[in-house]
Amino acid sequence: MAAKKEAKTLKITLIKSTIGQIPKTRATIAAMGLRKIRQTVELPDNAATRGQIQKVRHMVKVEEA
């Protein structure tokens, strides 16, 4: 059996409400799969995810998983 390379992931936690945010920011949070404050999702560490994080960096906490 060949050892499988584990893909790097990021743990992203919503720490601020989307109330009062512009629609583009709300859409980015929803696209990441976040709905509630303190909800955490694991997403792949790639350029697309990094771009989304950059757009909403004031609302999320990011950790390497």
RODO-2510 file (C-alpha; in nm, 4 decimals, decimal comma):
residues 65
     n   res          X          Y          Z
     1     m     0,0000     0,0000     0,0000
     2     a     0,1330     0,3370    -0,0976
     3     a     0,1312     0,6098     0,1623
     4     k    -0,1266     0,8691     0,0692
     5     k    -0,0197     1,2330     0,0863
     6     e    -0,2519     1,4223     0,3159
     7     a    -0,3842     1,7444     0,1661
     8     k    -0,3321     2,0536     0,3771
     9     t    -0,6445     2,2095     0,5195
    10     l    -0,7348     2,5262     0,7053
    11     k    -0,9747     2,5497     1,0002
    12     i    -1,1802     2,8656     0,9568
    13     t    -1,4018     2,9963     1,2371
    14     l    -1,6564     3,2773     1,2036
    15     i    -1,5999     3,5228     1,4894
    16     k    -1,8090     3,8216     1,3818
    17     s    -2,1695     3,8478     1,2657
    18     t    -2,2549     3,9190     0,9025
    19     i    -2,5247     4,1653     1,0102
    20     g    -2,4392     4,5066     0,8677
    21     q    -2,1833     4,3722     0,6212
    22     i    -2,1982     4,4422     0,2491
    23     p    -2,3674     4,1727     0,0364
    24     k    -2,0386     4,0639    -0,1246
    25     t    -1,8923     3,9873     0,2184
    26     r    -2,2044     3,7962     0,3237
    27     a    -2,1889     3,5920     0,0040
    28     t    -1,8228     3,5046     0,0643
    29     i    -1,8981     3,3838     0,4172
    30     a    -2,1891     3,1728     0,2872
    31     a    -1,9731     3,0283     0,0075
    32     m    -1,7225     2,9151     0,2682
    33     g    -2,0033     2,7221     0,4403
    34     l    -2,0231     2,9403     0,7503
    35     r    -2,3665     3,0202     0,8934
    36     k    -2,3344     3,0866     1,2653
    37     i    -2,0858     3,2626     1,4895
    38     r    -1,8218     3,0219     1,6299
    39     q    -1,8962     2,7692     1,3551
    40     t    -1,5806     2,6069     1,2174
    41     v    -1,5245     2,4548     0,8743
    42     e    -1,2228     2,2847     0,7212
    43     l    -1,1356     2,3949     0,3695
    44     p    -0,8423     2,3016     0,1455
    45     d    -0,5397     2,5286     0,1600
    46     n    -0,5353     2,6630    -0,1952
    47     a    -0,5343     2,9981    -0,3739
    48     a    -0,9140     3,0210    -0,3968
    49     t    -0,9622     2,9658    -0,0241
    50     r    -0,6819     3,2087     0,0606
    51     g    -0,8528     3,4723    -0,1566
    52     q    -1,1825     3,4239     0,0256
    53     i    -1,0069     3,4529     0,3610
    54     q    -0,8376     3,7742     0,2498
    55     k    -1,1784     3,9286     0,1674
    56     v    -1,3243     3,8507     0,5108
    57     r    -1,0120     3,8471     0,7265
    58     h    -1,1721     4,0868     0,9786
    59     m    -1,4526     3,8353     1,0450
    60     v    -1,2757     3,4997     1,0667
    61     k    -1,0039     3,3209     1,2608
    62     v    -0,7793     3,0863     1,0613
    63     e    -0,5730     2,7926     1,1904
    64     e    -0,3766     2,5291     1,0062
    65     a    -0,5321     2,1855     1,0497
***
